[in-house]
Amino acid sequence: RMDQALLLVRNELPAPGLNLAARSGSCHQCLYQFLAFVPPSNDSLTKPGTASVMVDTQHPLTLLLNSSVGDRDLCKIQYHFGEFGNYSLVVKTLSTSTQTVSCDLIINEGPINSYLPILFAFLVYMGILAILIAGRLLMKIDPVRNWVYKKLNPRATDRMINSELGSPNTTDSINCDPTPQSWSTGSRQRLRSLDTFRGLSLVIMVFVNYGGGKYWFFKHESWNGKTSVSSISHLLLFRFVFIMGTSIALALGSTLRWGSSKWKMLRKILWRSFVLILLGIIVVNPNYCLGPLSWDNLRIPGVLQRLGFTYLVVATLELLFTRADSGTWEGRFPALQDILPYWPQWIFILVLETIWLCLTFLLPVPDCPRGYLGPGGIGDFGKYPNCTGGAAGYIDRLLLGEKHMYQHPSSGVTYQSTMPYDPEGILGTINSIVMAFLGLQAGKITLFYKDQPKQIMSRFLIWGIVMGIISAILTKCSKEEGFIPINKNLWSISYVTTMSCFAFILLLLIYYLVDVKKWWSGAPFLYPGMNSILVYIGHQVFANYFPFKWKMQDSQSHAEHLTQNLTATTLWVIISYILYRRRIFWKI
């Protein structure tokens, strides 16, 4: 099967036989897992005992062979097997006098290169990009440009976008998919970099949710840390939360300048939060796989639920302290004008984070060590099998009940944990609020330093550096040995600061390319970014319907899975572009 290889063990030793066990390189402080018993050679030692097993190829493995009697370790081998490879492990005695045992790994049939489909897909998309660039160059030829403009009339669409969606109005100001904007002295122009940022996040999220070609590195880390590629998917929900905070700052500031009352805005905040949470519970609910939706197995937490509650808290917090003249503050430290006037908000956020730290490290959890942050299962040498998530998992199980949580956490495969654990649980929502508040800070920077792109970019860079330094201190630049490891399942504070560092830097780059230099229009990510709620809910609802999914000829082929997943993702980009051209933008 995918991500597996065949290992044939040949035992040329006499009785009593061998036990073969393995431990994955991605499993921190895990117990060895029994794979097979290898019978001994016959009495004349002419016919070796054999056993065949399937071994994982996603991560390096440590194989341990020991005697079935006495449990004496004979040899230990570390090796990274290749997908669909065929290997033999020959165990024999080198010296009968010293009882020296050798374990030789032989490659019978080489593995395939399962990464070639990624290279091919990359070349295809680069070819499409080259065609689009060539088309753009052709558009610089006057006859060609005039003919295309006459047929498509894109300027009318641009005028519509800037006039109708450029800034929130008094009847549609704050939404779950807020539309941020920048301001200039002449006109209100939509800040395209934020739509591009949101759209890029959404496109990657759709691809990963559809399976990511079944490649392990497109999946989330089993517990602590992040791989170089999975860090992309780690940014997904965070980017949504981060950019939501940015949009709140821009939308609220604009609406107040238009004279809308705070009570009216508060009602809209409450309504949109309620709709988001309701959509998450009823429409996008992974516990559907357990049967018809009913209260018995209804998953209460979820992505949209977390977005809705985070939006409610951060938007209300900003509504309480924002002012219509927020861009004209004058104080002793003008360089801190985006921070000092909002000191009550910072106190509130610090109190929230203190609550998270106290609950995480001081709350007593039955049969678990205080402050436990591990995955349970076979992790920590199997000492705490039912402690998955520590205080975070305990609070969810206590307040929500096990049947109302996510039933298949990412730690279940590698760490073999059996306890339900919800990565969008109650305790982690505190840090999602902190995430959105940092995004809110990015929005305030854009507001206070409008028409000053150098100031905006320098402050994005400073915030990115500060968040990176905090992350380095919290984690000790280590995956497992830090004070607070990076952990998406727990939404640890180190995860927040690390992802904030990436988000500020990425937003800086996109802002520079799209809104400052205008070297990039933001396409194609701009289009799903302007219809993010529709695309997110749509890709979930229609995930198992043609043309987003079809019956495969070979379900154990990365190439077929990658083709299907990329096709489905591309279709949603095309759909969002058609909606953009037809001036259809779904907002709640």
Salt bridges, closest charged atoms under 4 A:
ASP3 OD1 - HIS558 NE2 3.42
GLU83 OE2 - HIS558 NE2 3.09
ASP142 OD1 - ARG145 NH2 2.36
ASP172 OD1 - ARG272 NH2 2.32
ASP172 OD2 - LYS587 NZ 3.23
ASP177 OD1 - ARG198 NE 3.32
ASP195 OD2 - ARG190 NE 2.28
ASP195 OD1 - ARG198 NH1 2.86
GLU221 OE2 - LYS479 NZ 3.33
GLU318 OE1 - LYS444 NZ 3.47
ASP325 OD1 - ARG323 NE 3.46
ASP422 OD1 - ARG299 NH2 2.57
GLU424 OE1 - ARG299 NH2 2.98
